[in-house]
Amino acid sequence: MVITHVHLVPVCREEIEDGFLRIRGSRIDALGEMALFAGAEPGEEILNARGGWLLPGLIDAHSHLGLFGDGMGVEGDDGNEIADPVTPQLRAIDGINPLDRGFREALDYGVTTVLSGPGSANAISGQAAVLKTDGCCVDDMLLSPAAAMKFALGENPKGTYAPRSQLPSTRMATAALIREELSRARRYLEDLRRAEEDEEGDLDPPEYDAKSEALLPVLQGSMAVHIHAHRADDIFTAARLMEEFSLHGAIVHATEGHRIAPRFARFGIPVICGPVIASRSKPELASLSRSAPAVLCRAGIRVALCTDHPELPQEFLMLSAALCHREGMSRQEALRAVTLTPAEIIGMDGRIGSLAPGKDADLVLYPADPLSGLERPVSVFVNGKMVRG
């Protein structure tokens, strides 16, 4: 298929006012100005966009899509395992319901990829997955079954366990639990290596430990950490933990990040902000500001926007970008914050997040500029297949 007479927003390069994009199989084959279009190949379908705006599929780098059933009670609540404050061995792929109607609504509004993972009730809550939003079986939708380990600081773990007189009841205890578990996993890794390097065969490997095994990719640098932190002091604790254990990843929410932006920027840690469409429903949200992403960007911090679905329905991701643009983010920053920047943060920018030859043909066609905040997609493509339109 070739989409013609379309306003191309590649994100990774300048926009093209009147262009074309060719899809071959599941990938983008070519794109450019209409003046360079040599015509359709034999049997090739042409979609005349009539001046519509074509963007890469939107990406939400922090969601709980499919883990908290839409309109359901406890039978659909699979996002928080609150029997233990440290559960790194849990995998989102074992709890996601891809038939939840939130997936259909995500596609209707152009969200083609999400990082969906456990909630923030636990200090360490488990492994988040990256998946496309089109499909009926998680295994067929996956880009990564375990892209990030979710940590949480501040109010949520305290609020979950303090009423039970159980750790963690303070911020100190939450950080201590994380530090203890990472230290245990580091010792486990050292014991494994010693046993492997023992040429005499005198050393046995340590007894299998599911929690430590789950944390090995984190310590080895092949899995990111996404750390839930709203308050400024929690952001600094997150940075401290990342430095102590040589971890890489992102801070999620960073509600008070704009209050400490110059100091925060020195860490070089990206931020997943949101939801920006929300009320100040708890103490940690007292400093919530839709201008915060713009302040963070001006400080040199990479910013992605998220919905934290179901806190904000998945369909409002582009509207969030439009509001942040209104409050100071540049056009490029706002569009990048829901496409290429989240792709970079979740380690998928080689496949998704921008319009370029060889990348997945995940596309969203709007009738006009999507940053108006009023436009709804007329067509959505996932892996080269039109799924809406």
Secondary structure, DSSP 8 states (H G I E B T S, - for coil): -EEEEEEE--SSS--EEEEEEEEETTEEEEEEEGGG-----TT--EEE-TT-EEEE-EEEEEE-TTTB-TT--GGGB-S--TT-SB-TT-BGGGT--TTSHHHHHHHHTTEEEEEE---SSSSEEEEEEEEES--S-HHHHEEEEEEEEEEE-THHHHHHHGGGT-S-SSHHHHHHHHHHHHHHHHHHHHHHHHHHH-TT---------HHHHHHHHHHHTSSEEEEEE-SHHHHHHHHHHHHHTT--EEEEE-TTGGGGHHHHHTT---EEE---S----SGGGTT--TTHHHHHHHTT--EEE--TTTTS-GGGHHHHHHHHHHTT--HHHHHHTTTHHHHHHTT-TTTSSS--TTSB--EEEESS-GGGS----SEEEETTEEEE-
